[in-house]
Amino acid sequence: MGIYFQNDLRELRPVHDFFVGVDSDGCVFDSMTVKQCDYFHPLIVRFWGLALIEKQLRETAEFVNLGSSWRGRNRFFALLKTFDLLADRADVMNSGVPMPDVESIRAYVESGVALGNPTLEAEVARSGNAELRRMLAWSLAVNHEIEARPEPIPPFAGAVDGLRRISEKADSMVVSQTPEAALVSEWRAHGIDGLVRLIAGQEIGTKAEQIRLAAIGKYAEGNILLIGDAPGDLEAAREAGVRFYPIVPGGEVESWRQFNVTFLDRFLAGKYSKGDELAQIDAFLAALPVQPSWSS
């Protein structure tokens, strides 16, 4: 049973004139890097028997999940993209290591269903497909090992200060596609759950849906901001019709410093201009290329 529900978003009543939604993984916490490099990628090597090309697998997976325009995408989409890019690498082709058969994975990813363990479990039960069963076992193992991690991942320097300053003058909420239980546990472990009014996880809708339910129609146009670290966050802001402030991958501490020193005050004064926003977005997108370095 979850703690928060869509009705909690609908019933959120403004206390302040401004609203800030903030992503969690990779935005407040450096958890994307840790989770990908310590759990997701080693388990890909183990489950698909790719130890002989582990270096190339890790480089490819880190590009897809952390340093490219696909950063922050669903784990099954990202796995397929990793295998596709891996198969095109000359050093992998020359290794003689056979690549995974991805056609059943591709069919699932492109099926139009909501990608996640529940729909994958249903498809495995329906089809009995061995490759999908392997992918499900990998996904469950990732969840299990992350949940068993003994120490919480710390926030980025400046993030907690930013959240505290936001909470003093704006209503705020976690806007995330991470499972709610993991979010609540992480925010409580650092004693910062009280700095936001709600914690919204994947169970209660997309990020754009969460923002619409919690904020649209309750705050003046221009008084709603989403802070995020992935292109999907920018897409959610555009879909919901709200302003966006990016936390630039690789420059997270500096992004939070600039937010705390300059851009929060501008936003609260109604002076976070379209020019300000576009300049920040340009720098953000420049840090997330489409082409990997080894293909140039």
C-alpha positions in Angstrom: 0.0 0.0 0.0 1.4 3.4 -1.0 1.6 6.5 1.1 0.6 8.9 -1.5 -2.2 8.6 -4.2 -3.4 10.7 -7.1 -6.1 12.1 -4.9 -3.4 13.6 -2.6 -2.1 15.5 -5.6 -5.6 16.7 -6.6 -6.3 17.9 -3.1 -3.0 19.7 -2.6 -3.9 23.2 -1.6 -1.5 26.1 -2.1 0.2 27.6 0.9 2.5 29.8 -1.2 2.1 31.5 -4.6 4.8 29.3 -6.2 5.3 25.6 -6.8 8.5 23.6 -7.4 8.6 20.0 -8.5 12.0 18.3 -8.1 13.2 15.0 -9.4 15.1 12.7 -7.1 17.6 10.2 -8.7 20.4 12.1 -10.4 19.0 15.4 -9.4 18.9 15.6 -5.6 20.9 12.4 -5.1 23.9 11.0 -7.1 22.0 7.8 -7.1 21.8 7.3 -10.9 25.6 6.9 -11.2 25.8 4.6 -8.2 22.8 2.5 -9.1 23.9 2.1 -12.8 27.6 1.5 -12.2 27.3 -0.7 -9.1 24.1 -2.6 -9.8 22.6 -2.3 -13.3 25.7 -2.8 -15.4 27.5 -5.6 -13.4 24.2 -7.5 -13.5 23.9 -7.1 -17.2 27.4 -8.7 -17.5 26.4 -11.5 -15.2 22.9 -12.3 -16.7 24.0 -12.2 -20.3 27.5 -13.7 -19.9 29.4 -10.7 -21.3 32.5 -10.8 -19.0 34.8 -10.9 -22.0 33.5 -7.5 -23.2 32.7 -6.0 -19.8 34.8 -2.9 -20.5 32.8 -2.1 -23.7 29.5 -3.0 -22.1 30.1 -0.7 -19.1 31.2 2.2 -21.4 28.2 1.7 -23.6 25.7 1.4 -20.7 27.2 4.4 -18.9 26.8 6.5 -22.1 23.2 5.5 -22.6 22.0 5.8 -19.0 24.2 8.7 -17.7 25.8 10.7 -20.5 23.5 10.7 -23.5 20.1 12.1 -24.7 18.6 8.8 -23.4 19.6 9.5 -19.8 16.8 8.7 -17.4 14.8 6.5 -19.8 13.0 3.3 -18.7 15.4 0.5 -17.8 14.1 -1.8 -20.5 14.4 0.8 -23.2 17.9 1.6 -22.0 18.9 -2.1 -22.0 17.8 -2.5 -25.6 19.6 0.7 -26.6 22.7 -0.5 -24.9 22.6 -3.8 -26.7 22.0 -2.1 -30.0 24.9 0.3 -29.6 27.1 -2.5 -28.3 26.5 -4.6 -31.4 27.6 -1.8 -33.6 31.0 -1.3 -32.0 34.0 -2.5 -34.0 35.8 -3.7 -31.0 32.9 -5.8 -29.9 32.3 -7.3 -33.4 36.0 -8.2 -33.6 35.9 -9.8 -30.1 33.8 -12.8 -31.4 31.5 -12.6 -28.4 27.9 -13.3 -29.5 25.4 -10.6 -28.9 22.1 -11.2 -27.0 19.1 -11.9 -29.1 17.1 -8.7 -28.6 14.1 -9.2 -30.9 11.7 -10.3 -28.1 13.1 -7.4 -26.0 12.5 -5.0 -28.8 8.9 -6.3 -29.3 8.2 -5.8 -25.6 9.7 -2.3 -25.5 7.9 -1.2 -28.6 4.6 -2.8 -27.7 3.0 0.3 -26.3 2.4 -1.2 -22.8 3.6 0.6 -19.7 7.1 -0.7 -19.3 7.8 -2.2 -15.9 8.1 -5.4 -14.0 4.3 -6.0 -13.8 3.7 -5.9 -17.5 6.9 -7.8 -18.2 5.8 -10.5 -15.8 2.5 -10.8 -17.6 4.2 -11.1 -21.0 6.6 -13.8 -19.6 3.6 -15.7 -18.3 1.8 -15.3 -21.6 4.7 -16.1 -24.0 7.1 -18.2 -21.9 9.9 -16.4 -23.8 13.3 -17.2 -22.4 14.9 -13.9 -23.2 12.1 -11.9 -21.5 12.4 -14.3 -18.6 16.1 -13.5 -18.4 15.4 -9.7 -18.5 12.8 -10.0 -15.8 15.2 -11.9 -13.6 17.8 -9.2 -14.2 15.4 -6.5 -13.3 14.3 -8.2 -10.1 17.9 -8.8 -9.1 18.7 -5.1 -9.7 15.8 -4.1 -7.3 16.8 -6.6 -4.7 20.5 -5.6 -4.6 19.7 -1.9 -4.5 17.3 -2.5 -1.7 20.0 -4.4 0.2 22.5 -1.6 -0.1 23.7 -0.9 3.5 24.2 2.9 3.3 22.0 5.6 1.7 23.4 7.6 -1.1 24.1 11.2 -0.1 22.6 14.3 -1.8 24.6 16.5 -4.0 26.3 19.4 -2.3 23.9 22.4 -2.4 20.8 20.3 -3.1 19.5 20.2 0.5 20.2 23.9 0.9 18.2 24.5 -2.2 15.3 22.3 -1.0 15.3 24.2 2.3 15.1 27.6 0.6 12.4 26.4 -1.7 10.3 25.1 1.2 10.4 28.5 2.9 8.7 30.3 0.0 7.1 27.8 -2.3 5.1 24.6 -2.2 7.3 21.7 -3.4 6.9 18.0 -4.3 9.1 15.2 -5.4 8.2 14.4 -9.0 9.7 11.0 -10.0 9.4 7.7 -11.8 11.3 5.8 -9.1 9.1 3.5 -7.1 7.5 5.3 -4.2 8.9 3.0 -1.4 12.5 3.7 -2.6 11.9 7.4 -2.7 10.3 7.7 0.7 13.0 5.5 2.3 15.8 7.6 0.7 14.3 11.0 1.6 13.6 9.8 5.2 17.0 8.4 5.6 18.5 11.9 5.1 15.7 13.6 7.2 14.6 15.8 4.2 11.2 14.4 3.5 9.7 17.2 5.6 11.1 19.7 3.0 8.5 18.7 0.5 4.7 18.4 0.8 4.4 15.2 -1.2 6.6 12.4 -2.7 5.2 11.2 -6.0 6.6 8.0 -7.4 5.9 6.0 -10.6 2.7 4.4 -9.1 0.7 7.7 -9.4 1.4 8.7 -13.0 4.0 10.2 -15.3 5.9 13.3 -14.2 3.7 15.5 -16.4 0.5 13.9 -14.9 1.9 14.5 -11.4 2.5 18.1 -12.1 -0.9 18.6 -13.7 -2.7 17.1 -10.8 -0.7 18.9 -8.1 -0.2 22.3 -9.6 -2.0 23.3 -12.8 -4.8 25.7 -12.3 -3.7 26.3 -8.7 -0.8 28.7 -9.3 -0.4 31.5 -11.7 1.2 30.9 -15.1 5.0 31.2 -14.7 4.9 30.3 -11.0 5.4 26.5 -11.5 8.9 25.1 -12.0 10.3 21.6 -12.5 13.9 20.8 -11.6 15.4 17.8 -13.3 18.5 16.1 -14.7 17.3 14.2 -17.8 15.7 15.0 -21.1 12.5 13.2 -19.9 12.2 15.9 -17.2 12.4 18.6 -19.8 9.8 16.8 -21.9 7.5 16.5 -18.8 7.9 20.3 -18.1 7.0 21.1 -21.8 4.1 18.7 -21.7 2.7 20.2 -18.5 3.4 23.7 -19.7 5.7 24.7 -16.9 9.1 26.3 -16.5 12.2 24.0 -16.3 15.6 24.3 -14.5 18.1 21.7 -15.4 20.7 20.0 -13.1 23.4 19.4 -15.6 24.9 15.8 -15.5 28.5 16.1 -14.5 28.0 19.6 -13.2 25.4 19.0 -10.6 27.1 20.9 -7.8 27.5 23.9 -10.0 23.9 23.7 -11.1 22.7 23.7 -7.6 25.1 26.6 -6.7 23.7 28.7 -9.5 20.2 27.8 -8.5 20.7 28.8 -4.9 22.7 32.0 -5.7 20.7 33.3 -8.7 17.9 31.4 -10.2 15.6 30.6 -7.3 15.4 34.3 -6.4 14.7 35.2 -10.0 11.9 32.6 -10.1 10.3 33.8 -6.9 10.5 37.4 -8.2 8.8 36.4 -11.5 12.1 37.1 -13.3 13.2 33.7 -14.4 12.9 34.7 -18.0 12.5 32.6 -21.1 16.0 33.6 -22.0 17.3 32.4 -18.7 15.5 29.1 -19.1 16.7 28.5 -22.7 20.3 29.3 -21.9 20.2 26.8 -19.1 18.6 24.2 -21.3 21.1 24.7 -24.1 24.0 23.9 -21.7 22.0 21.0 -20.4 21.4 19.4 -23.8 25.0 20.0 -24.9 26.1 17.8 -22.0 23.9 14.9 -23.4 24.9 14.0 -26.9 23.3 11.4 -29.2 26.6 10.1 -30.7 29.0 8.1 -28.5 32.6 9.1 -28.5 33.7 5.8 -30.0 31.6 6.3 -33.1 33.1 9.7 -34.0 
